[in-house]
Amino acid sequence: MISRPLRFAAQGAAALTVAAGSFGVAHLDKAVALSVDGQSSSLHVFGSTVGDALAKKGIKVGEHDQVVPSVGSPLEDGDTISVRYGRKLTVTVDGVRKDYWTTATTVDAALRDLNIRAGSDAKLSASRSQALGRQGLALTVVTSKNVTVSIDKRKIPVSTTGATVADVLKQLGVSNDADDRVAPGLTTPVANGLNITVQRLRQQQLTTTQAIAHTTTTKKDASLFEGTRKVVTEGKNGSKTLTIQRTLVDGKPAGDKVLSTKVTKAAVAEVVAVGTKAKPVAPKPDAPKTSSAPRTSSAPAPSPGNTSGAGINLSNAAMWDRIAQCESTGNWSINTGNGYYGGLQFDIRTWLGAGGGDFAQRADLASRAEQITVANRVYADRGLQPWGCGHAA
């Protein structure tokens, strides 16, 4: 048997060992609080670091996650550990895309944390209160912009979050059909200060009448002297009716397109006969007669020899050239429609009365030599009285 003192000693040693072990276990067991993305829980950990506590909960953290205190920090009884997982947020602001990482759990909190400009008037593709899961989110932000729309003779200032010109017009309730002009185009991205112009295009159909100018043809005529022209058929203009499509831009004509043409009256071509008959050879003019009687005028005296039949008489040609220069600026074929014709401005009655019909119907249709011949006939009978430019003789 063990002696009583020895037995008591053994019992004391065993009690001391149990007490020491209890103290060690109590020292290693730590009660800590854990918050994961705002969700709180508690646990007992036999470990010395924050990482040990996370491992017990099966929590793995990456480079974008946030752990406070850090994973390697010593762990004390009563500590609080905060874990916030990182989320990838892809944000496109007014067409410019950028990737961010955030530990925020809502869209609004993420925008604030990342200092992304998205005022209360901005348009977001997701609700500001929407939860931001660990899978992340792609977010589109369109900020408000000030633009001007010119339409129907008005300039309308607009504050818009529309992404394109088409969105702005829809916001204003502006309808536009395929014929209207929109500048810049409907798919153009909206920028601050953009000017948008809408022009209304309309089509109208109308008819109009236009003249058709007549043509002129000539034919040879052996019954007329060379240099003589005679109108055989008088030319007449025709007419045509055009059907036109007119384009109106904001009510103003901007261009015509001919749809059809219909001749309503045909033009009549003018036919002119041109003489080919050789002219008779002109006789030599009589020798000028001299007289010792005093002259009261610088013009040659009338001579009965100037009344010869249909032959050419170029007596006094230089004088008639001077008178013609005064009467018609020397244009022997002039016809101004005033009832006087040719270089010496004969009227029809005087021309025909002096035998001008031997050469042509009117003086302007006769040659210079023929007009001088007839002038000499009149001059022999009446002197220079018929010519207002007689003073030029």
Salt bridges, closest charged atoms under 4 A:
ASP29 OD1 - HIS44 ND1 3.31
ASP37 OD2 - ARG87 NH2 2.98
GLU63 OE2 - HIS64 NE2 3.82
ASP94 OD1 - LYS145 NZ 2.81
ASP99 OD2 - LYS88 NZ 3.95
ASP108 OD2 - ARG112 NH1 2.46
ASP108 OD1 - ARG128 NH1 3.68
ASP152 OD1 - ARG200 NE 3.44
ASP177 OD2 - ARG202 NH1 3.76
ASP180 OD2 - ARG200 NH1 3.06
ASP180 OD1 - ARG202 NH1 3.18
ASP256 OD1 - ARG246 NE 2.81
ASP321 OD2 - ARG368 NH2 2.92
ASP358 OD2 - ARG377 NH1 3.48
ASP364 OD1 - ARG362 NE 2.91
GLU370 OE2 - LYS279 NZ 3.61
